Amino acid sequence: MFNVNKERLISMFNDLVKIPSPSWQEEGVMKYIINVLKNINVEYEKFPLEESCNLYARLRGDRSKNTIMFESHMDTVIPCDNINTIITDTKISSDGTTILGADDKAAIASFLEALYCLKEGGIPHGDIEFLFTCAEEVGLQGIKGFDLSKINAKYTFVFDSEGKIGRIVLKAPYHSTIDIAIKGRASHAGMAPEKGINAIRVLSEIIYRIPYGRVDEETTTNVGIISGGEAVNIVAERAECRLEARSLSKKKLRLVESEIINIIKEVSKTHGAKAEISKKMEYSGFSIKEDDPIIKIVNIAVSKIGLKPEYITSGGGSDANVINKSGIKAVNLSVGMQNAHTKDEYILKKDLVKSAELVLSIIDSV
């Protein structure tokens, strides 16, 4: 039904994944996208952000139709230098020494292929916006730094979820981080340990006591970074850590944050240490009902390409979280990547093709 050029799509994807693009260093990928946009005469604009840019493009169409947007990110996790792709009859992977980068370059390739197909004719459409963000992998910084009031779209389709094509993320969590700094008292570890207050020991007790891992079916916590001390013969005066909490329920997130903060204060006081606590909401969660108009569009589009929709709940965030918070309805869809963020990452060729077909099918279904 949708005339995706498989060879062109795979070639673009292969080109894209070989361009190193760690967060804040997406220039090479951006240049590649811009070259394609210029080639097919699609207007675009760069929006500088810190040392990188977000990239916005628009394909004009019938103004009587709803404007929609497709969104992906340009950065990848590391290691992403010197990616050597292994292409078989059925799948594309790296050689195992790096990631592949299908997260999220499979989406970028799918969008570019869809633009080629639209330029070649066949599908009536309204205005279509495309947003390619930077620094998604380091806390959704690109989308947070983009002025979403510039977007005219009624609906946004984010292609940044793992698994087979047809998966639809209906729920994603609220996410906060808590930075803890414990200040104890330094002393000589051999001659006067009793005069010191070991900040590392205090922090260790805090970490041991706080809720950890899967707190309940909707809530998780994790201590991800710790540091402290200056030498083994000094009772550590300072120790720090950063932890995160996530929950599909904002109320539950607030409760677990309060429990963690109370434990920090209690343990610090018991040992005579001081605690510095900093809390930040990284992004808000979202929940979309199955009968929401944007989900109905996706259901129709998925069915048109011969697949069945599958609803899932995600434990991770995406640019869709920030877009939804702004008041623009956004849904995160699978782009076919498997084992993302690992050296075992791969994508099936058929899923890459279906991803591009889904973009076209959504356009056809609006």
N, C-alpha and C positions, 0 to 999 in steps of 0.2 A: 504493500500500500504506500509506503514511504520509501523513496528511492535513495537510500543512503549508499554512498560510494564507499564500500568496505575498505578497499585498498587505500584510498585517500585518507580515510579516518584513521586507520592503523598507522599510516605513515606520519600523520600529524601527531598522534599520540606518542609514537616512538621518538620523534623530534623533540617534543616537549619534555619528556621524562629525562632526556639526556642533558637538559639545560639545568645546571645547579641553581637551586632557588631556596636556600634557607631563609627563614623569616627575616624580613627587612632587606633582603638582597634578591628581589624578584625582577630586576631590570631586564635580564635576558629573556625571561618568559614574557614580560610585557612587550618587549620589542617584537617577539615572534607573533603575538596576538595582533599587535598594531599592523604588522606587515600583511597579515591575512585581511584585516579590516580594510586597509587601503586597497588591496587587490580586488575586493568585491564592493568597494565604494560604500562602506558603512561608516557613519560619522562616529567620532569618539572624542573623549576628553580625559586628560589625566588630572588627578587631584593629589598633589603632593602631601605626604604625611611623614613627618620625621625624615628618615633617610631613604624612604621609598615612596610609592604612589599607589593609590587606588585607580582603577581604570574603568570608565563608564562608556558604554556604546549604545547606540539606538538605531534600530532599523525602522524607518517610517512606514506606515501602512494606512489602512482605512480608519479614519478618525471616528467613524460611527461604532467601531468595535472597541471593547475594553482593552486598555493597555495592560500588558503583563510584563513581568521581569524574570529573567533567569540569573542565578547567582552562584558563584564558586569562588574559591580562593587560589592564589597563585603560588603561595609558599608551600614548602614541605618540611617534614622533620628531617633530621640528619641521621645517618650519613647519606648525603645526596650528591657527592662529587664523583665523577668518573663512573657514572652508572652504565653498566654493560647489559643490555637487554638480551634475554633469551626468548626467541619467538618460535613457538612450535605450531603445529596445525590447529591447536585448540586454545592455547593460552600465551600470555606475555608475562614474563617475570624478570627479575634482575638475576645476576649470576650468583647471588647469595652473599656478596660482600657489602652490598648497600641496600637501601630501600628501593622500591620501584618508582614510587611517586604517583601512582594512580589516584592517591589522595592528594590533590584533587584534580590532577591533570587529565584524568578520564573525563571529568565534567567539562573542562576547557575544550578538549578535543571534540566532545559531543556537541557543544555549543557552536564551535566553528564549523563543524560539518553541517549542522542544521542551517547555519547562515548560508553556506554554499548552496544547499538544496533549495532554500527559499529564493535565493537570487536566480537559480535555474528555473524557478517557476513551479506552479502547481497547487500552492496552498494559500488561499486568501487569508489575510491577517491584519490586525490592527497594529498600532505602534508596539514594538517589542524592545524592551530595555535589557541590557546585559551589564552586570556589575562583577568585576574581577577584583577581589580584595587582596591586600597584602597582610602579612603578620597575623594570620588567623590562628596558626598553631601555637602562638604565645599569648593566649588569652583573648582572642577575637579582637586584637588591637586595630586591625584595618577597618572593620565595619564600625567599631566604636568611634573611630576618628572620621567617619564619612557623614556628611550632612544628608540625612535621608529625606529631608524636605525637598530635595532636588528630584526625587523619584515620583513619577506620575502613575506608576502601576497600581492597579487595584489588588493584584495578587502577585506574590513572588514565589518562585519554585527554586529552592536551593537544592543542588545536587551534591551532597556531601555525606552520604551515609553508606555503610558497608553492607555487603550481601547481595543477593540476587535482585535483579530489576523487578520492580513492583512493590518493594517494601516502602511503607509510608510511615514516617515518624509522627505519631499523634501526640506524644508527650515527651518533654525533655526537662531536665531539672533546673532548679535554682542553684547557684554555685557561689560560695563565698570562700575567702581565704582569711586566715588568722595568723598574724605574725606575733611571736612570743619572744621577748628578750628577758632573761633572768639575770639579775645582778646580785652576786654573792659578795664574798670578801676574800681577797687574796691572802695567802700565807705560805710559808715554806712548808712543803709537803712532808719533809723529813723531820724538821726540828720543831715545828709548831702547827701540826695539822688541825689541832683542836681550836686554834684561833681563827681558822678560816671557815667560810661557808661556800661549799663547792656548788657552783651554779650548774655544772653538768649533772651532778647527782640530783639536784632539785628538779631540773628539767626532765631527767629520766623518770622520776616518780610521776611527774605530770603526764608524760607520754604514756606511762603504764596505766594510769588511772582513767584517762579520758575514753569515751566511747570510740571504738576503733573498727574499721572495716565496714561490713554490712550491718548497720545498726538495725534496720528493719527493711521491709520490702521496697520502701521508697527512699531510704536515706543511707548515705555512706559517708565515711570520713577517712582521711589518710594523712599521715605525717610524711612529707616528701623531702624536706631539706632540714638538716641539723648542722650546727657548727658550734665551736666553743673551745675555750682553753688556749694557753700559750706555750706551756711546756709541761712535761711530766713531773717536774719537781716543784710545781706551783699549784696550790689549790685554786681551781679555776674560778676566776672572778665573774666571768660572763659566759653565757651560753644562749644560743638562739635557735629557733626552728620556725618553719612555715608549714602550716597544715591547711587542708581544705575540708569543706563540708558541702555535700550536695543532697538535695532532696526534691522530689516531685511536688512536695507540699511546702509552701513558704512557711506555714506555721511550724511544721516539724523542723525545718531548717533553723528557725529562730530558737526553738527549744534546745536543740543540740548545741547551738552556739552558746546559749546561756549556761548550759551544763558544763561545757568546756571552760568557759571563762570563770565560772565559780570554782572549779577544781584548780585552775591556775592560781587564783587568789588564795585559796585555802592552803594549798601545799606551800606556796611561797611564804605565807605568813607563819606557818608552822616551823619552817626552817630559818626564819629571820631574814629571808631574801626579799628583794623587790622585783616586781614584775611589770614590764611594759607590754601592753597589749594593743595591737592594731588590727581592726577588722574591716574587711572590704567586700561588698557585694560585687562579684565579677560580672554576673549577668543574671537576668531573670529567667524563670522557667516559662513554659507554655503548655497549654493543653487545648487540642482541637477536637471538636466532636465529629463523629463519623458522618453526620448529615450536614456538615458545614459545606457551603458552596465550593470552596477550594478543594475539598476532598472529593466531592462529586465530580469535579473536572478531572482530577487525577484518576479516579476509578474508571471513568469513561475512556480516558487516554490509554491506561494500562490494558484495558480490555481490547481496544482497537489493535494493539500490537500482539494480541494472542496470549496475554499473560493474565494472571489473577492477582488482584491487589492483596497485600498482606499488611495488617496494621501492627506496628511495634512501638514499644516504649524504649527510649534511649536513656542511658546513664551519663551520656556526654552532651556537651553543648555544641552549638554550631552558630554560624552567622544568623540562622533563622531565629535564634533566641532574641538577638538584638533587634532584628527587623520587626518581629512581632511586638516587642516592647514599644516600638515607635508608633504603632497603630496600623502598620501595613500588614495584612494577613500573609503569613509565610509558612510554607511547609517544607520539611527536609525529606528528600527522596534518595533512595539508594542509587549509586552510580556503578555498582558492580564490583568494586574493589574488595579484595579478600586479604585478611591478615595485615591490615594497614598498620603503619608505624613499626613494622618489623622487617627484617631482611628476607622473610619468607613471603612478602607481599606479592600478589599476582592478580591478574584480571583475565577472565575468559574472553576470547575474541567475540563470542556470541553476545556476551553481556555488554561489551563496549558498543557493539552495533545496536543492541536493543536500547541502550542508553540514548544514543542519537535519535533512534526512532521515537523514543518516548518524548524527547524535546519537541519533535515535529508533531507528534500526536496530541500533545498538550496544546500547542498552537492551533491545531485543527479542531480542538474540542471546546475552546473558549467561546 
